[in-house]
């Protein structure tokens, strides 16, 4: 450019070019990026085989990393009842599960989770005929950062999950799709464990020894193992709950309103109403049959899942 021949024009051109190279004033610069929108994450509650016989005892994914303002929706994926429960600060885990306690049975806590109060989903199941007031989903928003552990009140420390809440805008280590894949693999392993447990327990069952389900802290067999037996009049059958977590009942005849309380005489059973009451893990219930016939029984807690059996008594 020959500035000495056209000094005024050159100066104007140089000034215009320079202006294009200067940073724009803040008032006209691109606006700052808006804060990221909160996300909703999905967690499965329980697992099961298509026939309900094997039930899983896990929240999947068991550990999630989310950010402030995000929400988690838990969805029941099994017929067995569960809860999603965050305990208050210094609150002990109530055990065993007490369905007569409304604080355990029904939802507790309102608004976003504050990290220190008691929040409970109430009973969750994907079955409508469980006998419990229940629902299939539970959602909670997290506004406080921190690491928060939650439990299933029904299955205690064997079934727990962890939520890590970081500041808004923190990068996520996993996508929902990756969590789903992890959960699918874990579900397959849980159900495989349940089938193996069923087979191993069946090796110890006889006509006089029936197992009221089985569980090992990972999976639960919701079937009487050796459910249909034949014995002679005057003989006995012992029902064993040798699991680690799940309670059961042995209930003959129409169920009364309160299956948690024993009734009937198991030492001289002739077909009357009979109930063991709640059989916690490690307990047994012996019934002596003094009349011929076929007598049907159920687990009053899990009959809706197919946990039924019969004893045929011959002369």
Secondary structure, DSSP 8 states (H G I E B T S, - for coil): --TTTSHHHHHHHHHHHHHHHS---GGGS----------EEEEEEEEE-TTS-EEEEEEESSEEEEETT-EEEEEE-SSS-B--EE--TT-----S--TT-HHHHS-B--SSB-SSS-EE---B-S-S-SSS--BSEEEEEB-S-EEEEEEETTTEEEEEEEEEEE-TT---SS-HHHHHHHHHHHHHHHHHHHHHHHHHHHTT-BTTEEEEEEE-SSEEEEEEET-EEEEETT-EEEEEE--SS--B--EESS--S-TTS-BS-TTSBSSS-EE---B-TTEEEEEEB-S-EEEEEE-TTTGGGT-EEEEEEE-
